[in-house]
Each structure stands twice: as structure tokens, then as C-alpha cells.
Amino acid sequence: MQFKSCAALTGVLTAVSEANCATILQQVRRVVLQKKQGTATFTNTTILTLSNWTTALAASDDTKIVAPTGKIFAPELTATEAVKVGSNDNSTPDGRSYVVGQSVPMLRGQYMGLSPTQYKEMENLFAWANSSADLPQLWMYMLLGDRQIVFLEGGGGIDILNAFVSDPAGGQLHSLTLFNFELELPKGWWRDAKVLDLGFNHSLIKN
């Protein structure tokens, strides 16, 4: 939690860099998964080339990337919120609030119409994110609209933990059969994120 550090701040204030345009994330379309690697499979440059994805998709070792093609409904990246103690009550001096942490960021959405086989396969993939109580074991790359991709600086994926996919909801007249899913992201993950435009349509990324 960078904004609540006991390290003394020194020097002059650092100016915020000027940008030519705002960073706008398009709709999350797909999540691509890979076991966490000691060395990134891609670089900031090679990740933009389809042939490098083709190699990773065909790999037969732990560098293999799996790219579910199911469409995501109602995707949402949740913002973190300050976790505070005290606020306008008698629990703290002057009723001041104290920031003691932040909430966990999430990626939530719904898969539509998974067959029982697809459901079991998604469960098995997500299980890798839950295979360690302490250390992240699974990476994701987010594929967004307008050919955007979100990954970490240097070409690695974003750590995910506590992944979950639900049993189906629906069964009503003219309703969709939807499976809720959620993935926990590390707090502060955006500090090291990279947002670029792929040089090809990411529908071509598939196993």
C-alpha cells in the first residue's frame, strides 16, 4: 500500500507526466491464461505479433497459453477502495479516519452457455489460481475491444488468485444461461500494467 508507507518521503514532489491522450480501457472480451513464469514468455514488442502467440498456444510445457473463446458478458474491473478505521465518531482523535488498507481489486463477469464439459475445463483452469495459499500460480492477459491487450510491463501476465466460476443461472423463458466468474488481482496491479494495441485481431488467439 504505497500511500500508507512508514518510509520517510524525501526530496521535492515528483511531477505527474503529461500525456497526449487519456488511457481508456475498452470492454474486456476475453481472458487468456498461463502458469506463472519465472521469465516472461513475451516482451513489450513480441507480444504484439501473432506468430509468437501461435508458438505459446502450441507449447507442450508450462509456458503453454490457454485462450478460452467463450464470450464474456457484463465484464467489470472493480476499483479498490480505502479501508478506514474511524470516521466522525468517538473511536479516533477528532473523529478523524485512518487509512489502514485497501480492498482487493477484482475482474468479474459471466460466461454464457458453457456445456458441462466446458464448465469442468474452466474449473480446472481456475483451480491453478487457488493451488497455493500464499503465492500466485496463474497469470492472465486481458484481451479488450479495439484490439487492446493488458499485461504487465516486460511482457508478463497479471497475477490472479482465488478464481471462481459458478454453477449456471437461468432456466427461464427467453433467458440466457450464465456462469458468474471472478478473479482477484493484486493490490496496486495497475502500477506495472501495460496497455497496447495488438497488430492483429485477437480472435485469432485460440487453441
BELMO-V892100 format. One record per residue. N is the residue number from 0. RES is the residue in three letters. OMEGA is omega in whole degrees, -180 to 180 (none if undefined). D_CENTER is the distance of its C-alpha to the mean C-alpha in Angstrom with 1 decimal. Layout:
<<N	RES	OMEGA	D_CENTER> <N	RES	OMEGA	D_CENTER>>
This chain:
<<0	MET	-170	18.3> <1	GLN	-176	19.8> <2	PHE	179	21.8> <3	LYS	-178	23.7> <4	SER	177	24.9> <5	CYS	177	28.4> <6	ALA	-179	28.9> <7	ALA	176	31.5> <8	LEU	-178	30.4> <9	THR	176	32.9> <10	GLY	-179	33.9> <11	VAL	177	33.7> <12	LEU	178	30.7> <13	THR	180	28.3> <14	ALA	176	28.2> <15	VAL	-175	25.0> <16	SER	179	25.0> <17	GLU	179	26.1> <18	ALA	178	24.0> <19	ASN	180	25.5> <20	CYS	179	22.9> <21	ALA	175	20.1> <22	THR	-179	16.5> <23	ILE	177	15.6> <24	LEU	176	12.4> <25	GLN	-176	13.7> <26	GLN	177	12.9> <27	VAL	-177	9.8> <28	ARG	-177	12.0> <29	ARG	175	10.6> <30	VAL	180	8.0> <31	VAL	-171	9.8> <32	LEU	178	10.1> <33	GLN	171	12.3> <34	LYS	-179	13.9> <35	LYS	-176	13.3> <36	GLN	173	16.1> <37	GLY	177	18.5> <38	THR	-177	18.8> <39	ALA	178	16.3> <40	THR	-178	17.3> <41	PHE	164	17.1> <42	THR	178	18.2> <43	ASN	-179	17.3> <44	THR	-175	20.2> <45	THR	180	20.2> <46	ILE	-177	16.7> <47	LEU	-175	18.4> <48	THR	-175	21.1> <49	LEU	-177	21.2> <50	SER	179	23.6> <51	ASN	174	21.2> <52	TRP	-179	18.6> <53	THR	178	21.7> <54	THR	-179	22.6> <55	ALA	179	19.3> <56	LEU	-178	19.3> <57	ALA	-176	22.9> <58	ALA	180	22.6> <59	SER	177	24.3> <60	ASP	-174	22.9> <61	ASP	175	19.7> <62	THR	-177	18.4> <63	LYS	176	18.2> <64	ILE	178	15.3> <65	VAL	-174	15.0> <66	ALA	177	14.2> <67	PRO	-176	14.8> <68	THR	-180	16.6> <69	GLY	-180	16.6> <70	LYS	-179	16.0> <71	ILE	176	13.5> <72	PHE	175	15.6> <73	ALA	179	14.9> <74	PRO	179	11.2> <75	GLU	167	10.3> <76	LEU	-177	7.9> <77	THR	176	10.2> <78	ALA	172	12.0> <79	THR	178	13.2> <80	GLU	178	16.9> <81	ALA	172	19.7> <82	VAL	-172	21.3> <83	LYS	171	25.0> <84	VAL	177	28.3> <85	GLY	174	31.3> <86	SER	179	31.8> <87	ASN	173	35.3> <88	ASP	-173	36.7> <89	ASN	-174	39.0> <90	SER	-178	36.5> <91	THR	178	36.0> <92	PRO	180	38.5> <93	ASP	-179	39.0> <94	GLY	-179	36.4> <95	ARG	174	33.7> <96	SER	178	30.1> <97	TYR	177	28.5> <98	VAL	-178	24.8> <99	VAL	180	23.9> <100	GLY	177	20.1> <101	GLN	-180	17.1> <102	SER	-178	15.0> <103	VAL	177	11.7> <104	PRO	-176	8.7> <105	MET	163	7.3> <106	LEU	-180	5.8> <107	ARG	176	9.3> <108	GLY	-180	11.5> <109	GLN	168	14.5> <110	TYR	-177	15.7> <111	MET	168	19.4> <112	GLY	178	22.3> <113	LEU	172	21.1> <114	SER	176	24.3> <115	PRO	179	25.0> <116	THR	179	24.4> <117	GLN	179	21.0> <118	TYR	179	20.1> <119	LYS	180	21.3> <120	GLU	176	19.4> <121	MET	177	16.0> <122	GLU	-178	17.1> <123	ASN	177	18.0> <124	LEU	-178	14.8> <125	PHE	-179	12.8> <126	ALA	179	15.7> <127	TRP	179	14.7> <128	ALA	-177	11.9> <129	ASN	-172	14.8> <130	SER	176	17.5> <131	SER	180	17.8> <132	ALA	-172	18.3> <133	ASP	-170	17.9> <134	LEU	177	15.8> <135	PRO	-179	12.4> <136	GLN	-174	13.4> <137	LEU	176	10.6> <138	TRP	169	8.3> <139	MET	171	6.1> <140	TYR	-180	7.0> <141	MET	176	6.5> <142	LEU	-174	10.1> <143	LEU	176	11.5> <144	GLY	-179	15.1> <145	ASP	176	17.8> <146	ARG	178	16.5> <147	GLN	171	13.7> <148	ILE	177	11.0> <149	VAL	180	8.3> <150	PHE	179	8.4> <151	LEU	177	10.1> <152	GLU	-179	13.8> <153	GLY	174	16.0> <154	GLY	180	14.2> <155	GLY	177	12.0> <156	GLY	179	8.5> <157	ILE	178	5.8> <158	ASP	170	7.1> <159	ILE	180	6.4> <160	LEU	173	9.6> <161	ASN	179	11.8> <162	ALA	-177	10.6> <163	PHE	171	13.2> <164	VAL	-172	14.9> <165	SER	166	18.1> <166	ASP	-172	21.5> <167	PRO	170	22.5> <168	ALA	-179	23.7> <169	GLY	178	26.4> <170	GLY	179	29.8> <171	GLN	179	31.4> <172	LEU	178	33.4> <173	HIS	180	31.5> <174	SER	173	28.1> <175	LEU	174	24.9> <176	THR	-170	23.8> <177	LEU	179	20.2> <178	PHE	179	17.9> <179	ASN	171	15.4> <180	PHE	175	12.2> <181	GLU	180	9.7> <182	LEU	176	6.9> <183	GLU	177	7.3> <184	LEU	176	5.6> <185	PRO	174	8.6> <186	LYS	-180	11.0> <187	GLY	-176	11.5> <188	TRP	-175	8.4> <189	TRP	-180	9.6> <190	ARG	-174	12.9> <191	ASP	-177	12.2> <192	ALA	176	10.0> <193	LYS	179	11.9> <194	VAL	-178	12.3> <195	LEU	176	15.1> <196	ASP	177	17.0> <197	LEU	178	17.6> <198	GLY	-178	21.3> <199	PHE	178	21.3> <200	ASN	-173	20.1> <201	HIS	171	16.9> <202	SER	179	18.7> <203	LEU	176	20.5> <204	ILE	-179	17.6> <205	LYS	179	18.7> <206	ASN	none	20.2>>
